[in-house]
Amino acid sequence: MSMKLSARSQRGNPYATLEKMQNGHATTIYLGEGPGLLSSPTPSSEETQSTTSQSAEGKGVPSGMWVNGREASGLPWEEVARLLVTDTNSGLPSREVMTRRQVIGYNEFSEAEDDPLWKKYLGQFKEPLILLLLASAFVSLCMSQFDDAVVITLAIVIVATVAFIQELRTDKALEELKKQVPVTCMCLRDGNVNEYQARELVPGDIVHLNIGDRVPADLRLFEANDLSIDESSFTGETEPADKNNNLVTTSTYGTSGSLANVAYMGTFVRTGRGKGIVISTGEKSQFGELFKMMMEEEAPRTPLQKNMDELAKKLSIFSFCFIGVVFALGLYQGIPIHKIFNIAVSLAVAAIPEGLPIVVTMTLCLGIRRMAQRSALVKGLHTVETLGCVTTVCSDKTGTLTKNEMTVTSIVTSEGDECHVTGVGYSSDGCIVFEGGYSDLANEAVTKLLETGAVCNNAEIVGDQLLGQPTEGAILAAAIKHGVYNARDKYQRLEEMPFSSETKKMSVKIRNKKTGEVEWLVKGSVEAVLASCTQYNQSMATLPLSQEKCQQIMSACMDRGRQGLRVVGIARGPSTSELSYMGMVGIMDPPREGARSSVTTLQSTGVSVKMVTGDAQETACAIAQAVGLRVCKPGVYKLEYLRYTLPLLTHSSAVTLRAAIEEGKCIYHNITNFVQFQVSTSLVALSLIALSTLFGLPSPLNPMQILLINVIMDGPPALTLGMEPIDEDVKVQPPRDTKKDLITPKIIRNCVISATVIICGTMWVFRSEMMDGVVTARDTTMTFSCFVMYDMFNAMSCRSEGKSVLEIGLTSNWYLFIALTATIVCLLGVVYLPFLQWVFQTEGLHITDWIYLLCLTSTVLLVSELRKFLDRRQEYSKGILKKGFWVSKKSAKANWMDAV
C-alpha cells in the first residue's frame, strides 16, 4: 500500500520519486523500498479516497502523514497502524525512518528563520525617540558642534547595545521552554527496543512508555497497563488521566478535551506502562500547536512604547516651536539671521534628553534581572513595564494558586480523633497536629491508619519527586511526616486487586514477615470500604460496626467533601469481607504558601483576580475561599486572548505573579522619577543659555563646562534614579491608566517649580559674581559649581514624587549615594586640579564659597519637600492617601472575584 504524503521538502532524499504537479493537484511521493510506504504502486486519487473512507468508516482520516489525535481516537489502533504503514510488533525499519524524516523533518518546533545579528542590532534604532536623537546628532555635526554630536551618538550606541544584549539573553532563556520535550525515549525499531533521541521520532514509530517518562510525541495507544498520565499542563486537572486503548466515540469525548486513548507530547506518565503509535510530531502535536500559536502572535506596542512615542512627538513639536520663538525674539532685537539660526538649532538639539533612552533601557534591564531573580522571565524589553498596567488576572488554579501536589490535610480515625496535617506536597516537611489534644491511643491509631495506607500503595517518593498516583503519594507523604518510614519492608505482598471504577477501592493481601500473619489492606471511597467492613477499631479494641456508626462516618465524610477534599477510607482485616474500619484521610491540592496574601494584595490595589479551573464546583469553591476569593455561580466563560507578551513564570505561583506586577509598577515609577529630573535639568540649561543670549548677557558657562554638565548629570546620578528600590507605597497603587502620558501635568508642575528655583539661584550667583561687568574664571567656576550642586539636590528630591527624602532614607539607594559622591569628587577635581583648571577654565574656591553654595543650592530640596508635604496634606484631606497606602477608587465588592 502507498499513500500521499504532506511533503515539506524532498531535497537529498535518494529514495523519493516525485510526480510533477499537474492541474493544481498535490504531488505524489513514492518513498524508498521495503514494506508499507516503500514499495507498492500508487492508486489513483479516487482509490485513495475510497480506501480512506472505507477504512475510516466515515471518520475522515487525512491522507497525509500526520493523523489528528481526535480522528485517530475514533479509529481502531490497527487501522491507525495500517494508515501510517507501521508494524506494532517490529516497528519501522531504520531506513524508512530516515526517509520519513527527510520528508517531514525532526520532531521539534520549527521557528521563523532568525534574523542575523547585524539586523537585530539595527532594529534597535527604529524607536521614534532614537530617530529624533539621530536627527539631532546629524544637525549638530552639520553645524560643527562636534562635542554635542559625539555625546548624542555615544548615547544612542549605548542604548542600542544594551537593548541588543538583553534581547539575546532573553531569547536564550526562552529556549528553556523546549525542554518540555524529553531528550530521549524508548522506541521499537527493526524489532528491537532501544533508546533514541526524541527529536528523531517520525509518525509510525512505536514508543514504549513507563512510569516517570515524559511523552515524546502524540501517541495513539494500543496497549495500556494501569496507565495514567498527568495532563495538568493541558487540562489543569490535578488527577492523572486514566488511559486505555479502546475506541473513543463522539459520545465519550471528555469535557477537558483529553482523549482516553491518546497520549500527548510533554505530558508525564504517573503510573503503569503503555505502548503507542506516533501519530503527530513537532508542530503537528497538541503541544506544538500551542507553541506555534504563541510564536505567531504579534504583540502590539506596549503602553510604555506608546508613551515614549508620544514623548518623542511632543519633543519634536517643542523643538520647532522653540526655534520659532527664538527666531522671532532675535529678529526683534536685530540679531543677524545666521547667528539666530545657530542659537535656535543648538538650543533645540539641547532640549532633547539624550540620556532618556539610556536610563529607560537600563531601568528595564534592571527590572528584567530583578524579575528573573523572583522567578519571572519576560521576553521583550518594553514588556516588563506592562505588568504594572494589569487590571485583571485570570489565574489557573492548578499549579498557580495551588502547588499541583495532592496533600493529606485532614485525618479522622475510627475512634473519632481528628488531626490536621501541615506541610504541602510530597516533601517530608510537616507534622500531624491533634486537634483534640495528643494521647498515646490517638497517636497509635493514626500510626496504624497511615501504615495501612502506605502499604496498600504503589507510589514512590524519590527526593520530592512522586512516581505514582498523586492520591497514593499524598498518603505516603503523610505517613513519612508522622515518622512511618519503609512500612512496606515489614510485609510481603502476596496479591493485589487494583483500583477500578467498578469497585472504587484497592485491596492488597500481605504477610507480616515477623509474625507470619496474613491480612488484607483496603483503601478507596469511604462508602465502598464501609460496605466491606464488619467492625471498627475503638481504643485498640474492635467493636461491631453498627448502622449508627456508619451514618456518623458518612456524615464526617460528606463534611470534608463539602470542603473540597477527596476522602479516602482505609481498613484492614483477615479477608475482604471481614474488614475493620480504621479511619479516613482528606486529600486536596492545597493553596500555595503566600497565595492568599498575594491575592488579597492584588485585590486591595484594584486588580481583579479570577480563578480559571475545570474542577468540580465544591473543589473550586473551597480553593477560591481558601485563597480569599469571593465565589459566585460557576460557569463557562469565553476568555479573550491576551495579546501582550506577559511573563513566563519559571516558578508558577500567585506569589511570583504578584512580584512581577510589583516590579512592573516600580519600573514605571522609577522612569517617571528620572523623566522629572531630566526635564527639569534640560529646562534649566535651556533657560540659562536662552536668557543670557537673547538679552545680551555673557554666557554663564563656557562650552566645556556645559559638556561636562551633560555628561555628569545625564550620567551616573540620572541612571541610578532608575535603580531605586521598590517603594512599599508604589506596590499598593492601583494599576496605572495606560491612556495617560508619561509626562503628566503634575510632573510638568514639579519640573517648573524645581527649574524656577535653580534658574533664579544660578542667575543670582552669576550676577553677584559679575558685578564688575567682566566674566572671569571665578565667575564661571561659581556658576558651574552652583549648577552642579543644584542638580545633585534635585536628583535627591526626584527619588520619589510624593515621599520625603528622609522618609525613604538618605542611603536606601546606594547606587545614587555612590553616584553623588563620585560627582562631588569630579567637581572638586575640576575646581582644584591644575590640568583640569586649564581645560575647563576654573579656579580654586574658598571654604566659605562652598558653604555659601551649599546653603543656596539646598533650597531646591527644601522647596521640593514643602511641595510634597502640601500635596500629601491635600491627599489626606480628600481621603486618597491613608497612612501612606493608596486605595483604589473601586468599591471593595468590585475588587473581589465575581466569577470562577
C-alpha positions in Angstrom: 0.0 0.0 0.0 1.2 3.5 -0.6 -0.3 6.9 0.3 0.0 10.6 -0.4 2.3 12.5 1.9 2.2 16.1 3.0 5.7 16.8 1.9 7.7 19.7 3.2 11.0 19.0 1.4 12.4 16.1 -0.6 15.8 17.5 -1.2 18.6 15.0 -0.7 16.2 12.0 -0.5 17.6 9.2 -2.7 14.5 7.1 -2.2 11.9 9.6 -3.3 10.4 9.8 -6.8 8.2 12.9 -7.4 5.2 13.0 -9.7 5.1 16.6 -11.1 2.2 18.7 -10.0 -0.5 19.0 -12.7 -3.7 20.9 -12.7 -3.2 22.0 -9.2 -3.1 18.5 -7.7 -0.8 17.6 -4.8 2.5 16.0 -5.6 2.5 12.2 -5.0 5.7 10.8 -3.4 7.0 7.3 -3.6 9.4 6.6 -0.8 12.2 4.0 -0.6 11.9 0.3 -0.7 10.5 -2.4 1.5 7.2 -2.8 3.3 4.4 -0.4 3.7 5.0 3.0 2.3 8.1 1.8 0.5 7.1 -0.3 -2.5 3.5 -0.6 -3.6 2.2 1.2 -6.6 0.2 4.3 -6.0 -3.5 4.2 -6.5 -5.5 6.9 -8.1 -6.9 9.8 -6.0 -10.3 8.2 -6.2 -8.9 4.8 -5.0 -7.1 6.6 -2.2 -10.2 8.5 -1.1 -12.3 5.4 -1.3 -9.8 3.3 0.7 -9.5 6.0 3.3 -13.2 6.5 3.5 -13.9 2.7 3.9 -11.2 2.1 6.4 -12.1 5.1 8.5 -15.8 4.3 8.3 -16.7 7.8 7.6 -14.3 9.3 10.2 -12.4 11.4 7.7 -8.9 10.3 8.4 -6.5 12.6 6.4 -4.4 11.1 3.7 -1.3 13.0 4.9 1.5 11.6 7.0 0.1 13.0 10.2 -3.1 11.8 11.9 -5.1 14.2 14.1 -5.5 13.0 17.7 -9.3 13.2 17.7 -9.5 11.4 14.4 -7.1 8.7 15.5 -9.0 8.2 18.7 -12.1 7.3 16.7 -10.3 4.5 14.8 -9.2 1.1 16.0 -5.5 1.2 16.7 -5.0 -1.5 14.0 -6.5 0.9 11.4 -4.2 3.7 12.6 -1.2 1.4 12.2 -2.4 0.5 8.7 -2.8 4.1 7.7 0.7 5.0 8.9 2.1 1.8 7.5 3.8 0.5 10.6 4.1 -2.8 12.4 3.4 -2.7 16.2 5.4 -5.9 16.7 8.7 -4.8 15.0 8.3 -1.0 14.5 9.7 0.9 11.5 12.8 -0.1 9.6 15.7 2.3 10.2 15.9 3.1 6.5 12.2 4.0 6.4 12.7 6.3 9.5 15.4 8.2 7.7 13.2 8.5 4.6 10.3 9.8 6.5 12.4 12.3 8.5 13.7 13.7 5.2 10.2 14.4 4.2 8.6 15.7 7.4 11.6 16.9 9.4 12.6 16.4 13.0 10.2 16.1 16.0 10.8 19.7 17.1 9.3 23.1 16.8 10.3 25.0 13.7 10.6 28.7 14.2 10.8 31.5 11.7 14.3 32.0 10.4 16.1 34.1 12.9 17.4 37.5 11.8 21.2 37.8 11.6 22.8 39.6 14.5 23.6 42.8 12.5 19.9 43.1 11.5 18.8 42.6 15.1 21.2 45.3 16.2 20.0 47.8 13.6 16.4 47.0 14.6 17.2 48.7 17.9 17.3 52.1 16.1 13.7 52.1 14.9 12.2 53.7 18.1 10.9 57.3 17.4 13.0 58.8 20.2 16.2 57.2 18.9 15.4 58.5 15.4 14.9 62.0 16.9 18.3 61.8 18.6 19.9 60.6 15.4 18.5 63.7 13.7 19.8 65.9 16.5 23.3 64.3 16.1 23.2 64.9 12.4 22.2 68.6 12.8 25.0 69.1 15.4 27.5 67.6 13.0 26.4 69.8 10.2 26.8 72.9 12.4 30.3 71.8 13.5 29.1 71.2 17.1 31.2 68.0 17.3 31.1 67.7 21.1 27.2 67.5 21.0 27.3 65.1 18.1 29.7 62.8 19.8 27.8 62.8 23.1 24.4 62.1 21.4 25.8 59.4 19.2 27.5 57.7 22.1 24.2 57.7 24.0 22.4 56.1 21.0 25.1 53.4 20.7 24.9 52.6 24.4 21.1 52.3 24.2 21.1 50.1 21.2 23.9 47.9 22.5 22.3 47.3 25.9 18.9 46.5 24.4 20.5 44.2 21.9 22.4 42.3 24.6 19.3 42.0 26.8 17.3 40.7 23.8 19.9 38.0 23.2 19.9 36.9 26.8 16.1 36.7 26.9 15.9 34.7 23.7 18.5 32.3 25.2 16.5 31.9 28.4 13.3 31.2 26.4 14.9 28.3 24.8 14.4 26.5 28.1 10.7 26.1 27.0 11.8 23.4 24.6 13.0 21.3 27.5 9.3 20.3 27.9 10.1 17.7 25.2 12.1 14.9 26.6 15.6 14.3 25.3 15.3 10.6 24.9 12.6 7.9 24.7 12.3 4.1 24.3 11.3 3.3 20.7 10.8 0.0 18.8 12.7 -0.1 15.5 13.9 -3.0 13.5 12.3 -5.4 16.0 14.4 -4.1 18.9 13.5 -1.6 21.7 16.3 1.0 22.2 16.8 4.5 23.5 16.6 7.2 20.8 16.6 10.9 20.7 13.0 12.2 20.9 13.7 14.7 18.1 14.3 11.7 15.8 10.8 10.3 16.1 8.6 10.2 13.0 4.9 9.3 12.5 4.6 5.5 12.6 7.3 4.9 15.3 6.3 2.7 18.2 7.1 4.2 21.6 7.1 2.3 24.9 6.1 4.3 28.0 7.0 3.6 31.6 6.4 5.3 34.9 8.3 8.6 35.1 8.6 9.1 31.4 7.6 12.2 29.6 5.6 11.5 26.4 7.8 12.4 23.4 5.1 12.9 20.8 1.3 12.5 20.3 0.6 8.7 20.5 -2.4 6.6 19.7 -2.2 4.0 22.5 -2.6 0.3 21.5 -1.5 -1.1 24.9 -2.1 0.4 28.4 -1.5 -1.4 31.6 -2.7 0.6 34.6 -1.5 3.6 32.6 -2.3 7.1 34.0 -0.8 10.3 32.6 -0.5 13.7 34.2 -2.1 16.2 31.7 -2.3 19.2 34.0 -0.2 21.3 31.6 -3.1 21.0 29.1 -6.3 20.4 31.2 -5.4 21.9 34.6 -6.7 18.7 36.2 -4.7 17.6 39.3 -5.6 13.9 39.0 -3.8 12.0 36.2 -6.0 10.8 33.3 -6.5 7.1 33.1 -5.5 5.8 29.6 -6.7 2.7 27.6 -6.6 1.5 24.0 -10.3 1.5 23.5 -12.1 3.3 20.7 -13.3 6.8 21.6 -16.7 7.8 20.1 -18.2 11.2 19.9 -20.4 10.5 22.9 -17.4 9.7 25.1 -15.4 12.8 24.4 -14.3 14.4 27.7 -15.1 18.0 28.7 -11.4 18.7 29.2 -10.5 17.9 25.6 -8.3 14.9 26.7 -8.8 11.6 24.8 -8.5 8.4 26.8 -6.6 6.5 24.1 -4.2 9.3 23.1 -1.0 10.3 25.0 0.0 13.9 24.4 3.6 15.3 23.9 5.0 16.8 27.0 2.7 15.1 29.5 4.1 12.9 32.3 3.5 9.2 33.0 2.4 8.8 36.6 1.6 5.1 36.8 1.7 1.9 34.7 3.1 1.1 31.3 1.9 1.7 27.7 2.8 1.5 24.1 1.6 3.8 21.3 1.9 4.7 17.7 3.4 8.1 16.9 0.6 10.0 15.1 1.8 13.6 15.3 5.2 15.2 15.8 6.6 18.7 16.2 4.2 21.5 15.4 1.5 19.0 14.4 1.3 17.8 18.0 -1.1 19.3 20.5 1.9 20.9 22.4 3.3 22.1 19.1 0.0 23.8 18.1 0.2 25.8 21.4 3.8 26.7 20.7 3.1 27.7 17.2 0.2 29.9 18.2 2.4 31.6 20.8 5.2 32.2 18.3 2.9 33.5 15.5 1.0 36.0 17.7 2.5 39.5 17.3 2.0 41.8 20.3 1.1 45.4 19.8 3.3 48.2 21.1 3.3 48.3 24.9 1.9 51.3 26.9 5.5 52.4 27.7 6.5 52.3 24.0 3.4 54.4 23.2 4.3 56.8 25.9 7.8 57.1 24.5 6.5 57.7 21.0 4.2 60.4 22.3 7.1 62.0 24.2 9.3 62.0 21.0 6.4 63.6 19.1 6.0 66.3 21.8 9.7 67.0 22.0 9.8 67.4 18.2 6.9 69.9 18.3 8.6 71.7 21.2 11.9 72.0 19.3 10.3 73.5 16.3 8.2 75.9 18.4 11.3 76.9 20.4 13.2 77.6 17.2 10.3 79.8 16.1 10.2 81.8 19.4 13.9 82.3 19.4 13.9 83.5 15.8 11.1 85.9 16.5 12.9 87.4 19.6 16.2 87.5 17.7 14.7 89.4 14.7 13.0 91.8 17.1 16.4 92.6 18.7 18.1 92.9 15.4 20.4 89.9 15.8 21.9 88.6 12.5 19.8 85.7 11.0 22.7 83.3 10.8 23.5 83.9 14.5 19.9 83.5 15.4 19.7 80.2 13.5 22.8 78.8 15.2 21.5 79.7 18.6 18.0 78.3 17.9 19.1 75.0 16.5 21.7 74.5 19.2 19.0 75.0 21.9 16.5 72.8 20.1 19.1 70.0 20.0 19.9 70.5 23.7 16.2 70.2 24.5 16.2 66.6 23.5 17.3 64.5 26.5 19.9 62.1 25.1 20.2 60.4 28.4 16.5 59.4 28.5 16.8 56.3 26.3 19.8 55.1 28.2 18.1 55.3 31.6 14.9 53.8 30.3 16.8 50.9 28.8 18.9 50.3 31.8 15.9 50.6 34.1 14.1 48.0 32.1 17.1 45.7 32.0 17.4 46.0 35.8 13.7 45.2 36.1 14.1 42.1 34.0 17.0 40.9 36.1 15.1 41.5 39.3 12.1 39.7 37.9 14.3 36.7 36.9 15.5 36.6 40.5 11.8 36.4 41.6 11.1 33.5 39.1 9.5 35.6 36.3 11.1 35.6 32.8 10.0 38.3 30.4 10.5 38.4 26.6 10.8 41.9 25.2 12.5 44.8 26.9 9.5 47.1 27.0 7.1 44.4 28.0 8.5 44.3 31.5 6.7 47.5 32.5 3.4 46.4 31.0 2.8 44.3 34.1 2.2 47.5 36.1 -0.8 48.2 34.0 -2.6 44.8 34.7 -6.2 45.3 35.8 -7.4 41.7 35.7 -5.6 38.5 36.5 -7.1 35.2 35.2 -5.2 32.7 37.2 -5.1 28.9 36.6 -5.9 27.1 39.8 -3.7 24.0 39.4 0.0 24.9 40.0 -0.6 28.6 40.4 -3.0 29.2 43.2 -2.2 25.6 44.3 1.0 23.6 44.3 -0.2 20.9 42.0 0.8 18.3 44.6 -2.0 16.4 46.3 -1.7 16.6 50.1 -3.4 14.9 53.1 -4.7 17.8 55.1 -7.2 16.0 57.4 -7.2 12.7 59.2 -10.1 11.2 61.2 -9.6 7.8 62.9 -12.3 5.3 63.7 -12.1 6.4 67.3 -13.1 9.9 66.2 -9.7 11.6 66.7 -9.3 14.4 64.2 -5.9 15.6 63.0 -4.6 18.4 60.9 -1.6 17.8 58.6 0.8 20.6 58.0 3.1 20.9 55.0 2.4 20.9 51.3 3.3 18.4 48.6 5.4 15.3 48.7 8.2 16.5 50.9 8.7 15.3 54.5 8.3 18.9 55.8 5.3 18.9 58.1 3.7 17.1 61.0 0.4 15.7 62.4 -1.4 18.1 64.7 -4.0 16.5 67.0 -7.0 18.9 67.2 -8.4 17.3 70.4 -5.1 17.0 72.1 -2.3 14.4 71.9 -2.7 11.0 73.5 -0.9 7.7 73.1 -4.0 6.0 71.9 -4.8 8.7 69.3 -1.1 8.6 68.1 -1.2 4.8 67.8 -4.5 4.9 65.9 -3.1 7.5 63.4 0.2 5.5 63.1 -1.7 2.3 62.3 -4.0 4.1 59.8 -1.1 5.7 57.9 0.9 2.5 57.9 -2.0 0.7 56.3 -2.4 3.4 53.7 1.4 3.4 53.0 1.5 -0.4 52.5 -1.7 -0.5 50.4 0.1 1.8 48.0 2.1 1.6 44.7 3.6 5.1 44.8 7.2 6.0 45.5 8.7 9.4 46.5 12.2 9.9 45.4 13.5 13.1 46.9 10.4 15.3 46.4 9.5 13.7 43.1 6.4 11.5 43.0 6.4 8.3 41.0 2.8 7.1 41.0 -0.7 8.3 41.7 -1.0 11.6 43.4 -3.6 10.3 45.9 -1.3 7.5 46.9 1.7 9.8 47.0 -0.3 12.1 49.4 -0.9 9.2 51.8 2.7 8.1 51.6 3.9 11.6 52.3 1.6 11.9 55.3 3.0 8.7 56.7 6.5 10.0 56.3 5.6 13.2 58.1 4.3 11.1 61.0 7.6 9.1 61.1 6.2 5.9 59.4 9.2 5.0 57.1 9.7 2.0 54.9 6.4 0.4 56.2 6.4 -2.0 53.2 9.6 -3.6 54.3 7.8 -5.2 57.2 5.4 -7.1 54.9 5.4 -9.4 51.9 2.9 -8.6 49.2 1.0 -11.7 48.2 -1.8 -10.4 46.0 -3.2 -7.2 44.7 -6.6 -6.2 43.4 -6.1 -2.9 41.7 -8.4 0.1 42.0 -11.2 0.1 39.4 -14.2 2.4 38.7 -16.5 -0.5 39.5 -15.2 -1.5 42.9 -13.9 2.0 43.8 -11.2 0.5 46.1 -7.8 -1.1 46.0 -7.0 -4.3 48.0 -3.6 -5.8 48.9 -3.0 -9.1 50.6 0.1 -9.1 52.7 2.1 -11.3 55.1 3.9 -9.9 58.2 7.5 -11.0 57.8 8.0 -11.3 61.5 4.7 -12.9 62.7 3.6 -14.5 59.5 0.1 -13.1 59.9 -1.8 -12.6 56.7 -4.1 -9.6 56.2 -6.0 -7.7 53.6 -5.4 -3.9 53.4 -8.0 -1.9 51.6 -8.3 1.8 50.7 -10.9 3.5 48.5 -14.1 5.5 48.7 -15.5 5.6 52.2 -18.8 4.2 51.1 -17.1 1.2 49.2 -14.8 0.5 52.1 -17.6 0.6 54.7 -19.6 -1.9 52.6 -16.8 -4.5 53.3 -16.4 -3.7 57.0 -18.0 -5.6 59.9 -16.2 -3.8 62.7 -14.2 -0.8 63.6 -11.3 0.0 66.0 -12.0 1.7 69.2 -9.4 2.2 72.0 -7.2 -0.5 70.5 -10.2 -2.9 70.6 -12.6 -4.0 67.8 -16.3 -3.3 68.1 -19.2 -4.3 65.8 -19.9 -1.7 63.1 -23.5 -0.5 63.7 -25.7 1.4 61.3 -25.5 4.4 63.6 -21.7 4.4 63.4 -21.8 4.1 59.7 -24.0 7.2 59.5 -21.6 9.1 61.7 -18.7 8.1 59.5 -20.5 9.1 56.3 -21.6 12.4 57.8 -17.9 13.2 58.6 -17.0 12.1 55.0 -19.6 14.4 53.5 -18.5 17.4 55.6 -15.0 17.0 54.2 -16.3 16.6 50.7 -18.1 19.9 51.0 -14.7 21.4 51.9 -13.4 20.3 48.6 -11.4 17.3 50.0 -11.1 14.0 48.3 -11.9 11.5 51.1 -10.3 8.1 51.2 -11.4 5.4 53.6 -8.9 2.8 55.0 -9.5 -0.6 56.5 -7.7 -3.9 57.2 -8.8 -7.4 58.2 -8.4 -11.2 57.7 -10.5 -11.2 54.5 -12.0 -8.7 52.1 -15.4 -9.3 53.6 -14.4 -9.0 57.3 -12.6 -5.7 57.5 -12.1 -3.5 60.4 -12.6 0.2 59.6 -9.6 2.3 60.7 -10.5 5.8 59.5 -10.3 8.3 56.7 -8.0 10.9 55.2 -9.0 14.1 53.4 -6.8 15.0 50.4 -6.7 18.1 48.3 -4.3 20.2 46.2 -3.9 22.9 48.8 -3.2 26.6 48.2 0.4 27.6 47.8 2.1 29.3 50.7 1.6 33.1 50.2 -1.2 32.6 47.7 -3.9 34.2 49.9 -1.8 37.2 50.9 -0.8 37.7 47.2 -4.4 37.6 46.1 -5.5 39.9 48.9 -2.7 42.4 48.0 -3.7 42.4 44.3 -7.3 42.9 45.1 -6.6 45.7 47.5 -4.8 47.6 44.7 -7.7 47.4 42.3 -6.6 44.3 40.4 -9.5 41.9 39.8 -8.4 38.3 40.3 -10.4 35.4 38.7 -9.7 31.7 39.0 -10.0 29.6 35.9 -10.4 25.8 36.5 -12.3 22.8 35.3 -12.6 21.3 38.7 -15.8 20.3 40.4 -17.8 23.1 42.0 -17.1 22.0 45.6 -13.4 21.8 45.0 -13.2 25.1 43.1 -15.2 26.9 45.7 -13.1 25.5 48.5 -9.9 26.6 46.9 -11.3 30.0 46.0 -12.4 30.6 49.6 -9.0 29.4 50.9 -7.1 32.0 48.8 -9.5 34.8 49.6 -11.8 34.9 46.5 -15.5 35.5 46.8 -17.3 32.7 45.0 -20.3 33.4 42.8 -22.1 31.0 40.5 -19.6 29.0 38.4 -20.0 28.8 34.7 -18.3 28.6 31.4 -16.7 31.8 30.2 -15.1 32.8 26.9 -11.7 34.5 27.6 -10.2 36.8 25.0 -6.7 36.0 24.1 -4.2 38.3 25.8 -2.0 39.8 23.1 0.7 41.4 25.3 3.6 39.1 26.0 3.3 38.5 29.7 5.9 36.9 31.8 6.9 33.3 31.6 6.8 32.2 35.3 9.7 29.8 35.9 8.1 29.2 39.3 4.4 29.4 38.6 2.6 30.8 41.6 0.4 33.7 42.7 3.4 35.0 44.7 5.6 35.2 41.6 2.8 36.9 39.7 2.3 39.4 42.4 6.0 40.1 42.5 6.1 40.6 38.7 3.3 43.1 38.9 5.0 44.9 41.7 8.2 45.1 39.7 6.3 46.5 36.7 4.9 49.3 38.9 8.3 50.0 40.4 9.9 50.2 36.9 7.4 52.8 35.6 7.7 54.7 38.9 11.5 55.0 38.5 11.2 56.0 34.9 8.8 58.9 35.8 11.3 60.0 38.6 14.1 60.2 36.1 11.9 62.0 33.5 11.1 64.6 36.1 14.8 65.1 36.8 15.9 65.1 33.2 13.2 67.5 32.1 13.9 70.0 34.9 17.7 69.8 34.2 17.2 70.4 30.4 14.7 73.2 31.2 17.3 74.9 33.4 20.1 74.6 30.8 17.9 75.9 28.0 16.7 78.8 30.0 20.1 79.9 31.2 21.6 79.9 27.7 18.5 81.4 26.1 18.1 84.2 28.6 21.8 85.2 28.5 21.9 85.1 24.7 18.6 86.9 23.9 19.1 89.6 26.5 22.7 90.3 25.6 24.3 88.9 28.7 27.6 87.0 28.7 27.3 83.2 28.8 27.3 82.0 32.4 29.0 78.7 31.4 31.7 78.0 28.8 31.3 75.2 26.3 33.5 72.7 28.1 31.5 73.3 31.3 28.2 72.7 29.5 29.5 69.5 28.0 30.7 68.3 31.4 27.3 69.1 33.0 25.6 67.0 30.3 28.0 64.1 30.9 27.8 64.3 34.7 24.1 64.9 35.2 22.9 62.7 32.3 25.2 60.0 33.6 25.5 58.3 36.9 23.0 60.3 39.1 20.3 60.1 36.4 21.0 56.5 35.7 20.8 55.5 39.4 17.4 57.0 39.8 16.2 54.0 37.8 17.8 51.7 40.4 15.6 52.9 43.2 14.4 50.0 45.4 10.7 49.1 45.3 8.6 51.6 47.2 6.0 49.9 49.5 3.5 52.6 48.6 4.1 52.0 44.9 3.3 48.3 45.4 -0.2 49.0 46.5 -1.0 51.7 44.0 -3.8 50.8 41.6 -2.9 49.8 38.0 -1.9 52.9 36.1 -4.0 54.3 33.3 -2.3 53.5 30.1 -4.1 56.4 28.4 -2.2 58.9 30.4 1.0 60.5 29.1 4.4 59.8 30.6 4.8 63.5 31.4 1.7 64.3 33.3 0.6 67.8 34.3 1.8 67.1 37.9 5.3 66.2 36.6 5.3 69.3 34.5 4.4 71.4 37.6 7.1 69.8 39.6 9.7 70.4 36.9 8.7 74.0 36.6 8.9 74.6 40.3 12.4 73.0 40.6 13.7 74.6 37.4 12.5 78.1 38.6 14.4 77.7 41.9 17.6 76.5 40.1 17.4 79.2 37.4 16.9 82.0 39.9 19.6 80.8 42.2 22.2 80.2 39.4 21.5 83.6 37.8 21.8 85.2 41.2 25.2 83.7 41.7 26.3 84.7 38.2 25.1 88.3 38.5 26.6 88.6 42.0 30.0 87.4 40.9 30.0 89.6 37.7 29.4 92.9 39.4 32.4 94.4 37.6 30.9 93.5 34.2 33.8 91.2 33.2 33.4 87.4 33.1 36.3 85.9 35.0 37.3 82.3 35.7 35.9 82.7 39.3 32.6 83.8 37.9 32.1 80.7 35.7 33.5 78.4 38.4 31.0 79.7 41.0 28.2 79.4 38.4 29.3 76.0 37.3 29.6 74.7 40.8 26.2 76.2 41.7 24.5 74.4 38.8 26.1 71.1 39.5 25.2 71.2 43.2 21.7 72.3 42.4 21.3 69.2 40.2 22.6 67.0 42.9 20.0 68.2 45.4 17.4 68.0 42.6 18.3 64.3 42.0 17.7 63.6 45.7 14.3 65.3 45.6 13.3 63.3 42.4 13.7 59.9 44.1 10.0 60.0 45.0 7.2 62.0 43.7 5.4 62.2 47.0 7.6 60.9 49.8 10.2 62.9 51.7 13.8 62.0 51.2 14.0 61.5 55.0 11.1 59.0 54.8 12.7 56.9 52.1 16.1 57.1 53.6 19.2 59.0 52.5 21.2 55.9 51.8 18.4 53.4 50.8 19.6 53.7 47.2 23.3 53.1 47.5 23.8 53.4 43.8 22.6 57.1 43.9 24.7 57.7 47.0 27.8 56.4 45.3 27.0 58.4 42.1 26.6 61.7 44.0 29.8 61.0 45.9 31.6 60.5 42.5 30.0 63.7 41.2 31.4 65.6 44.2 34.9 64.2 43.6 34.7 65.1 39.9 33.6 68.6 40.8 36.4 69.1 43.2 38.9 67.8 40.6 37.7 70.3 38.0 38.0 73.1 40.5 41.3 72.3 42.1 43.5 70.2 39.7 45.7 72.4 37.6 45.3 70.5 34.4 41.5 70.4 34.7 41.5 74.1 35.6 43.2 74.8 32.3 40.8 72.7 30.4 37.6 73.9 32.0 38.8 77.5 32.8 38.2 77.3 36.5 40.0 78.4 39.6 40.0 77.2 43.3 37.3 78.3 45.6 37.5 79.1 49.3 35.7 77.1 52.0 33.3 80.0 52.6 32.3 79.8 48.9 31.4 76.1 49.3 29.3 76.8 52.5 27.5 79.6 50.7 26.8 77.4 47.7 25.7 74.5 49.9 23.1 76.7 51.7 21.9 78.2 48.5 21.6 75.1 46.4 19.9 73.1 49.1 16.8 75.4 48.6 15.6 73.2 45.7 15.4 70.2 48.0 13.7 72.3 50.7 11.1 73.7 48.2 10.5 70.1 46.9 10.0 68.8 50.4 7.5 71.6 51.1 5.7 70.8 47.9 5.5 67.1 48.8 4.1 68.0 52.2 1.4 70.2 50.8 0.5 67.5 48.2 0.2 64.8 50.8 -1.8 67.1 53.1 -4.2 67.7 50.3 -4.5 64.0 49.6 -5.1 63.2 53.2 -8.0 65.7 53.2 -9.5 64.1 50.1 -9.1 60.6 51.6 -7.0 59.4 48.7 -4.0 58.6 50.9 -4.3 56.7 54.2 -1.3 56.1 56.3 1.0 56.0 53.3 -1.1 53.5 51.3 -3.0 54.1 48.1 -6.5 52.7 47.8 -8.5 52.0 44.6 -11.5 54.1 43.7 -13.4 50.9 43.1 -15.6 49.6 45.8 -14.4 46.7 47.9 -17.0 44.5 46.4 -15.7 45.2 42.9 -12.3 44.1 44.0 -13.4 40.6 44.8 -13.7 37.9 42.2 -17.1 37.9 40.6 -16.9 34.5 38.8 -15.0 31.3 39.0 
